[in-house]
Amino acid sequence: MATYLPGPKKRSFCNSSTSPNTSTSTAPVVDLGYVKYAGYSNSTIGINYYRGIPFAQAPVGDLRWRAPRPIEAKNNFGGQTINATQIAPFCYQSLPESLWAAATVNGASYFHPDVPSTEDCLILDVLVPQTPVNKSLPVIVQIHGGGYTLGSAQTSPGDALVHQSNGSLVYVAIQYRLGLFGFLAGEEVYNNGDANAGLLDQRAALDWVQRNIRAFGGDPSRVTIWGGSAGGGSVTYQLIAGGAFDQPPFSAAIPEYPWWQPLLNSSSQEQQYSNALLAANCTNLACLRSKDSATLQFVNQRAQNISYPGAPGAGYGSFYYGPVVDGKFIRRLPDQEFKLGNFYKVPLLVDHDAYEGYIFSNMSTSTQTAETMDAEVLFPYAGPSFFSRLYQLYPASAYNSTFFQRQTWFGDFIINCPTYYMATAFTDMAYNSSAVFKLVFAAGTQLHAATAPFLASNVIGYPGANNQTLAQIMSSYWLSFAITRDPNPLRAAGAPYWPSYMSGGNGTAASGESVGFNTLSVTYNSIVVEDDPDASAKCDFFSSQGYVVRN
């Protein structure tokens, strides 16, 4: 049965404040054993904040392009109490100039080139209820998005969600190395460092949470990792890390609109590495490590400017830097690992928005020839048969213009189809096939990251959402999943039941009608259960072309 939603309502909101100046009680102090941190309280909304806590040593000098070192090993804290009331500097940001517009979604920009930034940015924020319902709360760890070149711990704030949990949730937001600093690869990096440093930072943060979250009242056995866009892609890579060979530092996952951009192959990695050397006037990795931070940040942006678009894999919409198959942390392309069952079998909630490819398509492209030239850069190993089948499945005649044709196949290959691959793999191979949930969001802007105002806010009440009833429903699903591993038990009054992806059982209903993969469809006016729109010949095509579109 459909649930119909009323239109936007006017409400009053209380700002949660990111400033310690609004503290209304004695500063809270948390003892981690090796150090103490003094945070600040906002009693109006009932949250204690601990800002800018390092989880790893500063990745500078010889530690550049290496796996992060645990912060405890630094061992020079001397039992001191450190102020944790200020928002920490961001990791260095970069963005191809032609994509500045794409970095603004739902009115908020991911790109903040003028905010304080540093290499010593491996920090996390912890938000704790002032009045917890018990001493061992479930935890959400937020991995921010931003194309692996943008974003920070402030990108997806958890204030409203913690307030709404009524003392039932701890929220952690992390930062990781970005762009050149986090995702430089190439043979010399493999021989004298570590590729995928940004992903290794994320894993180090999750390990820190396992070691220390009890001090904040969190339960390390109930950690949900959540991220959108490149954050959703990051959740994907944490799910397949090392082929899922060990016990994961999390117990549930929410990869929102997971960004599966092409992973540069070895020759493209060498070109990327050479461009970085050229921009830095260097001849080797040791020279890059000897440069000061400001110089490397110049190289970070300059290398993108001289490579994008045009470098293999750097078609319009891709952010150039990102994860690669290194044979260690990421052993195979993600679609291959999911097909083989090499992923952590935890409860999964996955979603995407209605028009994922829109803001990542070049609006000035007006012919199929130009569209194909762009796609040839994005997919350098695609041949004539690939494009013949692509345009057979996405004929220009089915769209208003070539632009809409492009946004549809781009959104499918990079986000929509990966949600289908993940949901089916978890249903087929996970220990609990009923703990898989999928949603398609056609409300709000309907564009990439349209769910964000309904789920993440540093002001209680989600004022950025254009429908407050829907914001309460959406956020209650997320809270319920984080707390119970099921979006239903704690859902808001009036929110419809969200069935698991394969709750149709043997595939047929009592009436004899075919039952597909259950997907919650959210629109401006209703919430209904429908068949998965991504269970299609289009996604099957991209699945069969994994090495073409992801390498």
N, C-alpha and C positions, 0 to 999 in steps of 0.2 A: 504494500500500500504506500502511496506517495505521502510525504509530509510536506505541506505547503508553508512557505515562509512569508511572514509579513515584511513590508518594506522597512527601510532604515528608520530608526527611532532616535530622538534626541535624548541624550543622557548627560549627566554631570560626571566628571572623572576626577580622580585624585592622582596627581603626578607622583610617581614613585621616587623620582629624583635620583640622579646619578652623583650627586654631590654630598660629601659628608657634613656639609653645613646644616643639613636638615635633621641631623641626629637628635633624637629626643630622649635618649637614655644613655647610660654608661656604655662606653665602647666595648663591644664584645671581643674577647681574646680567645684564640684557638691555639692549643699546644700540640705541635706535631712531633714533639720529641727532640728533633734536631734544631727547632726554632719555634718561636711563637709569633703569631700574627694578630695585630689589633685592627679590627675592622670598624664599621660604623653601623648604626641602626636607623631604620626608619619605622618608628612605632606606628605611624599612621596606617601603613599598609602591612606591618608585621613581618619585615624582612631584615635580617642581618646580612651585610655585604662584606666580602673580603675581595679586594681588588688587586690585580697585578701580582699574583703569587707565582714565582718562578717554579717550573716543574723540571727544568733542565738547565745545565750550564750554558752560558752565552756561547753561541756557535760562531765564534770569531777566530781570526788567525788560522792556525792549523786545524781548528775544529770545523772550519767551513767545509761543506760538502762531505760531512761525515755524520754517522748516526749520532744523535744527541747523547750527552753524558748525564746520568742522573744527578739531580741537584744536590742530593744528600752527600754525594761523593766529594763535593767541593769542600765540605767540612771546615768552614771558617766562620760559622754563625755565632759560636761562643755562647749559645743559650740566650741570645738577645731577643727582644720583642721588636718586631719590625712593623712600621706603619703600613697598613694595607687598605688605605681609604681613597687612593687616587687611581683613575683610569690610566692604565699603562700605555706607553707608546705602541703604535701599530708595528707590525713587520713591514719592511719596505714594499711599496706597491708599484705596479707597472701595468701599462695597458697600451695596446696598439692604438695609435691616434684615431684610426678609422672606426674604432669600436667604442669611443667615449659615450656615444648615445646609448649603446647596448648595455653600458654599465649602470644606467639609471632604470630601475624597475619599480613600478608602483609608486612613482614619485620620490623614491629614495635612491641616492647614488651609492654605489659600491666604491667609487673611486674617490679617494681623499688624499690627493697628492700633497696637500699643505698641512696635514696634521703631523704632530711629532711622530717620527718613525726611527727605528733603530734595528740593528742586528740582534741586540740582546732583547728579543721579543718573545721568547718561549715562556709565556705566562698563561695563567688561567684566572678567571673570576669564579667565585663560589657564592651562591645566593642560598641562604638558609632561613627557614621559617623561625620567627622568634618564639613561637609556641608550637613546637612539633608534637604530633599526636603520639609519637614514641621515640625511642633513642636509636632507631635503625630504619631510616626512611629510604624508599627507592630514589634513584638518582637518574637525572637526564644529563648526558654530556653532549653539548652542542658543538658540532664541527662546522664552522662557517663556510659559506660559499663565496663565489667571486672569481670563477674561472681559473683558480690556482695561482692567480696573480694579484688578487684584491681581497679586501675584507679584514675583519678583526673580531675580537671577542665581543664587540658591541654591535655586530651586524645583525644578530638575531637575539635580542634581549629576552630574558626569561622572567622579568619582574611580574608581569600580569599572570603568567602561568603559576608561579610560586604562590602569589597572593590567592589565586583561585583555588589552589589545592587545599586550602584550609589546614595548613600545617603538615601536609602529607608528602612533600617533594623537596629534594635538594637539586639545585640547578647549577651546572658547571659549564662555562663557555671557555673554549681554548683558542689559542693562536698557534700558527705553525709557519715555517718559512715558505715564502712565496716566490714565484717567478724564477729568475736566475739563481737566487739564494736557496730555493727549496727544490728545484726541479731541473738543474743542469745535469746533463748526462753525457755519455761519450766514453770511449775506451779508457782515456786517462783518468776519468772520474772513477770508473770501475776498478782500475788498477791501484789508485792512490786515494780512494775515498769511498763514498756510498752514493749511489743514485737514489732517487725518490726520498731525499732528505725530508721533504715536507710531510710525506706519509709516515716516515719514521718518527718525526716529531709528534704526530697525532698518536701513534702507538705509545710513545714515551709518556704522553699526557694521560692516556688511559691506564698505563701501569702505575703512574703516580697516584691516580684516583684509587686504584686497588690498594695501594700502600697506606693512603692517608685519609680517605674520605670518612672513615669511622670517627675521626676527631671532630668532624662537622656534623655528626649524627646521621651519616649516610651508610647505606648497606652495600658493600662492594659486590655482593652476590646478586644485586638487583640494579644493574646499570644498563640503561638504554642509550645507545648512541643514535643521534639524530642530526641530520644535516640536509640542506636543500641546495640544488644546483651542483656546483663543484663540491659542496658539503655532502650532498647525496651521493655523488661519485666517490667521495672519500669514504663514506660509509660502505659503499660497494667494495672498495679496495681493502678496507679493514676486514670485511667479511671473507675475502679470499686470501688474506695475508699469509704468505708462506705455504699456500695450499691448505690452510686451516689444519696445521699439524699439531697444535697444542690446545690448551684450555684458553678460550678467549677472555680478555679483560672486560667483557660485557656479556649481557644475557638476553638482549633484545635489540632490534635495529629498526630505524625509520629512515630509509633513504628516500627523501622527497625529491621529486623530479630529478632523478639522478643523471648527472651530466657525464656521458660517456663519449668524450671527444676522442679523435684519433690519437693513438699512442705512437709517437715517432719511432720508426724502426732504426736499426743501427746506423745506416748511412745518413738518415735525416738527423739523428742525434749528433753525428760528427759535424754536419754542416752547422747545426745550432751552436755546438761548442766552438767551432772555428769562428763563427760570427762574434761570439763573446770575446775570444782572444783578440780578434781584430779591433773591436770597439775599445778594448782595454790596452791596446798596444803591447800585448803579451805574446809569449810563445809557448807557455806551459801553465799547468795548474798551480805550480809553486808561485809563479808570478801573480796569478789572480789572488792567491791567498795573501800575498804581501801588500796588496792594495788597501787603502783606507776605505771605510764604509761609504763615504760620499762618492768616491770614484767608482766603486762597485755599483752603487745605485744608478749612477750615470750610465754605466755599462748595461745594467738591467733594463733601462728604458731604451737606450740606443740600439741594443741588439734586437729588440722588437721592431723598432722603427725601420731598420735596414733589412729586416727579414719578412715583414708582414705588410700586406699579403704577398704571396708569391712563393715562399718557401714550401717544400712538400709538407702536406698536412696542415698548412696554415691558410686554408680557405676562409672566406668571410664567415665570421661567427665563432671560429675557434680562437682560443686565447694563446696558442703557440706553445707556451710552457705547460707542462703537466706530467702526470705519471707515465712511466715507461715500463716495459717488461725488462726486469733486471735479472731474472733467473733465480732470485732469492726472495725478496719480499713480495714481488709480483712475478710469479713464475710463468704465467701464460696470460693471453688476452682474457678479459673478464668473461666474455661470452663462452670461451672454451672452458674456463674453470667451472662455470655454472653447469654447463652440459656434462662435465665429468663428475660433478658432485663435490668438488673441492672447495667447500665453503663451510663456515660455521653454521650449524643447524640450530638457529635460535628463532623465536617468534619474530615475524616480519610484518611491518605496515609500510606499504609503498603507494605513491600517488604521482600524478602529473596533472598539469593544467591543460586547458582546452587548446590553446594556440601557442605551443612551446617554441615554435620556430620563428615566430613573427619578428621579434626584436633582433634576431640574429640573421636576418635576411636583408640583402642590399636592396633598398627601395629604388635605387637608380637603375637596376638591372631590368631591362624591358624586352629582351629577346631570349629565346631558348639557347641560341648560340652563346650569348654572354653567360647565361646560367650554367651551361655545360663547361665553359672555360673555368669558371669559379669552382665547379665541382671537380674538375680535373686536378686542381690544386689541392682541394680538400682530400680527394681520393686519388693519389698519383698512380696507383696501380690498377685503376679501373680501365677496362677495355671497352670496345664497341658493344659487345654483348651485354655488359653491365648497363650501359646507358640505354640500350634498346629496351631492356626489361624495365628499367627505372621509369622511362617515359610511357611504357605500356601500362604500368601500374598507376602512374601519376600523369595522365594525359593533360596537356595544357587546356584542352577543350572543356575539361571538368571544372575549371577555375575561372575567376574573374580576370586574372592576368597571370603572367609568368611569375610574378612576385608571390602570389598566393600558392602557386604550384610549388615553388621553391621552399616556402616556409613550411609546407606540409611534409614534404619528404625530409627536410632537415630536422624538423621536430620529431618525426618518427624515428629516424636513425639514431639521433643523439640522446633522446630521452624516452619517448613513448614506448618504443619497442623494448628497450632494456627493462622497463617495469614489467612487461609481459614475460620476458625471459626469466627474471628473478622470481616472479610469483609462481610460475609453473615449475621451476626448478625446486623451489622450497616446498611446493605441494607434493612433488614426486619423490623427493629425496630427504626431506627433513623428518625428524622423529615425530613431530606433531603437525600433520598436514592441515589440521583445523586452525592452527595459529598463524595463518597467512591471510592478510587483509589488503585489498586494493581499492583505491578511490580515484575518480576522475573529477576534477574541479572546474566547472564552467560558470563560476560566479566571480564576483569582484571584477577585476580587469579582464579575467580569463587568460591573461598573458603569463609568460614565465614568472614564477614566484608569486602568483596571484593569491596563494594561500597565506603568504607571510603576514599580512595585516590581521588575519583572523587567528593567528597562533603566537606571534612574537611581538611583544610591545614592552617598552619601559614605562608605560603609563597603564594603570589598571583599567580594565573595561574595554580594551582594544579599540580606541577611538579611530584608528586608521582604517578599520573595516567599515564598509558601507552598509552593513546589515548586522546589527548587534545581536539579534537572535541567532543568526548563523554563526557569528563569532563564538557565542557561548556553546553552541552545539559542536563546532569543530574542535575547540579547545578542550571540551569535555571528553571527546573521543581520544584525544592525545593523552590527556591525563589518565584516563582509564587504562589505556594501553601501557603507559609507563608504570602504573601502579599494579595492575592485575595481569598484564600481558594479553589483554582482550579489550577492545574499544567499547564494549557494551555494558559491563556491570556498573560503571560510574558515569554513564552518559547522562546528558542533561535531560530534564523532563521534556517530553515531546520529541526527543531525538529518535529517529527510527532505528530499529535493530540493524546492525551491520553484519551480514553473514560472512563467514569465512569464504575464501576464494573458491574452494571446491566443496562447499557444503551441499551441493546438489547431489552428492553421493555417486550413483552409478551413471549419471548423465541424463536421466530422464525423469520427468515429473510424473505424478500419479495420473495426470490427464493424458500421458503419453507424449507430451510436447518435449522437445529437446531443451535441456538445461545446460547452459554454457558456464563459463567461469564467472562467478558472482563478483561484480564490481559496483561499489556505491557511486552513483552518479549525482553530483551536486550542481544544481543550476541556480539561477536567480530566484526561482519560484518554488522549487521542489527538491526533495531528496528521495531518489528511488533506487532500487536494485536492478541493474541491467547486466547483460552479457558484456564481457570485456571487449571493448571496441578494437583493442590491439591484437586480439587473437585473429589474425588476418593474413592474407596472402602477402601483404606489404611487409609485415614484420617477419614472415617466414623467408621472404626474399633477402632482407637485410641479415637475417640469421645465417643464411647460406653463404653470404658474402662477408663473413666476419673478418677475414684477413685482408679484404679489400678496404672496408670502411673503418677499420680500427688499427691499421698498421701501415 
